[in-house]
Amino acid sequence: MTATFVCILLLRTPSCFSQQETQRNAVAAPPKSTGRLTSADGLAPLDQRPQPWRRRAEPILSARTTAQDWCRIVCYSPHVIHHDGRFRMWYLGTSEASRSNNIVMGYAESDDGFSWQAHPNNPILTSDDVPWGQIIQTPFVMFDPATQQFRMWFVSGAGVTKDESGKKIVVNDQRLGYATSPDGIRWTVHDKPLYRSGRSPSIIREAPHRYRMWMGSTPDFDVASSGLYENVYEFQSVDGSSWSRSEQPVLQPAAPARSVVYPFVIREDDAWYMWHGCHVDGGRFELFCATSKDGTHWHVDHNRPAFPAAEGKQRFDSRYTSTPCIVRLKDRLLLYYSARDWQTEYIDGSGRKRRDGAGVYSHIGVAELLLK
């Protein structure tokens, strides 16, 4: 049976990474997609702001309703592919605390992409499986038909450590890792990290020996808080293991956005789209979408989100829409995302009442966008 998924596409590779080629936030007019659904002013759906996503009123997975003990506080960061007629999701969680480095990975499957069954033996990947790291973060999975294996790029390391005041970051150890699996459940983790600074890899295989990746990375490897959440770089590789980084970031925040995190890139017709999250005013975090003609020079309007937080503070995604993952089907796109509401108090793994002023990543949502 033929697999359908968004991460393996044929396209053109840029010849090199020069400073001019990676000029951030290029101001050229964004390309237009050719989806048939258009707005009153003639814009195709992916070029509208906000984009015309139809979101579900309730989360598809939630820490507040789960029957599994491992993700009763945090449930977030989904990565979904459609393979062999099934939707497959890898997602993260913890039952320790909202700001925990003890983040582990679970797995779920679905027939339709909306109703999900969590694997009975979750979590399927923990720090015990990573010889060089503690946290598990931001997985990206593709199926390789040549090897008949699932390949996963993810982030691990020691995680974030702050000083006694709890405000200054003294360690922010997040590195790119790699693992393979015959079934998406049993993973073999590479014994060393692939890159020394990373957050949320998004990968496209252009050809058997040509890969491109967009990922948050710190410009200064020796400074703990030097811009991991403000700089998205483009990377290239011949095998998906050894990566070279562009000289300059290809995307950085522009006011009113204060960050660019969690890039996810697809090519749709002759245009490229990079969904990413940004901290904005009012304690919110919303998804924006940059556009490009080549995947290297990006145009973005950080005044207009593509997928904002929902209106009304009772909604599960009324504060954060985050960690986007796009699945391309025949005539539509599915957007899987992490969400926070405005609830700030929770009970930690020791039974203590705790508060996270920014909210807790408790929910995973889905939205649908028709292209025809």
Buried (B, 14 or more C-beta within 10 A) or exposed (E): EEBBBBBBBEBEBBEEBEEEBBBBBBEEEBBBBEBEBBEEEEBBBBBBBBBBBEBEEEBBBBBBEBEBEBBBBBBBBBBBBBBEEBBBBBBBBBBBBBBBBBBBBBBBEBEEBEEBEBBEEBBBBBBEBBEBBBBBBBBBBBBBEEEEBBBBBBBBBBBBEBEEEEEEBEBBBBBBBBBBBEEBBEBEBBEEBBBEBBBBBBBBBBEEEBBBBBBBBBBEEEEBBBBBBBBBBBBBBEEBEEBEBBEBBBBBBBEEBBBBBBBBBBBBEEBBBBBBBBBBEEEBBBBBBBBBBBBBBBBBBBEEBBBBBBEEEEBBBBBBBBBBBBBBBEEBBBBBBBBBBBBBEBEBBEEEEBEBEBBBBBBBBBBBBBBE
